[in-house]
């Protein structure tokens, strides 16, 4: 009988090269409906929690025993929720299970740097890993979906929002500086030489594949996608909406084992191969060839963005210009609007925003600047300085806090009720 926790925990411990000290004499600690909870499984989950919390079982045994008890309670709770999900006819499709499993396998392979090393560490081929843990992933998916459905049922009134604020206003953190922005992104403006060189390379790879070379080997040798190249270009299952439209349109048009022509997106040139098709998903490999910019290409990009900035300042709509010219993959949906951003949450590679935004005036468009994603111009639509949270200015934020707290409280009560409705037998206390 496979367990909800085991797959993710086993992978976690393998990643850390972590093993138990001493042997465990396994035995059944509890039964929830037709699922059993073993001592070894509780210890494994407790070990994972201990690593995450940086608690050494040898030097802090009291805290570790608390962690073991918490791990036991968590496993009981998960199996109770699984029983209720099945009772309430919650469903998860085979395609969804495959997508989650493929992503976990892909993350594992990336962690080790190659599929060969992952197979070595696991002691079994990837195909066998999928067979062993597919049902477990399905069960976890059922529990996650059930928890999501319970969360979506939480409603909150205006009176509850105000009550939450009045109760917790003194302990609520300040709202940090935030900025409402839109952007136009240009990933490149390559000259003919750069595009021609990339196209020639992509066509050469495509011809080799059509002449019999293995797609997996070609991806490992030539692909510029550092995340997938070690896995032979494997992207796993993707659905419509997961990636940019120009890429997806080609991917979903291919038949199984069909190789695409060279396809251009804002990220470069792609060659694709479909491994498997489902109703709303395809299992895909790809090879990416980037179009490398020269210094003159970058200068042209900056000048082009300056021209766009002037056109907008002269009266053209930022949204319309963004829709036509931005290379942001989300531009069709957001028309360049990024929304509110908090400087405190900006990642290191975007810290240039921290230098530019505070000095801008509302309605101003920045000069072009560079990040690892390309060149940007940014429109500052509004800004708010750091302030104590208030019901008048931050009602939406407070509503989110209040809804989350109510959801947590209601979920805890639901679990306690469910434990009385589902068969739970504690066979033995933790030793």
Buried (B, 14 or more C-beta within 10 A) or exposed (E): EBBBBBBBBBBBBBBEEEEEEEEEEEEEBBBBBEBBBBBBBBBBBBBBBBBEEEBEBEEBEEBBEBBBBBBBEBBBBBBBBBBBBBEEEBEBBEBBBBBBBBEBBBEBBBEBEBBEBBBEBBEEEBEEBBEBBBBBBBBBBBBBBBBEEBBEEBEBEEEBBBEBBEEBEEEBEEBEBBBBBBBBBBBBBBBEEBBEBBBEBBBEBBEBBEEEBEBBEBBBEBBBBEEBBBBBBBBBBBBEEBBBEBBBEBBBEBEEEEBBEBBBBBBBBBBBBBBEBBEEBBBBBBBBBBBBBEEEBBEBBBEBBEEBBEBBEEEEEBBEBBBEBBBBBEBEEBBBBBEEBEBEEBEEEBEEBEEBBEEBEEEEBBEBBEBEBBBBBBBBBEBBEEEEBBBEEBBEBBBEBBBBBBBEEBBEEBBEEBBEEBEBEEEEEBE
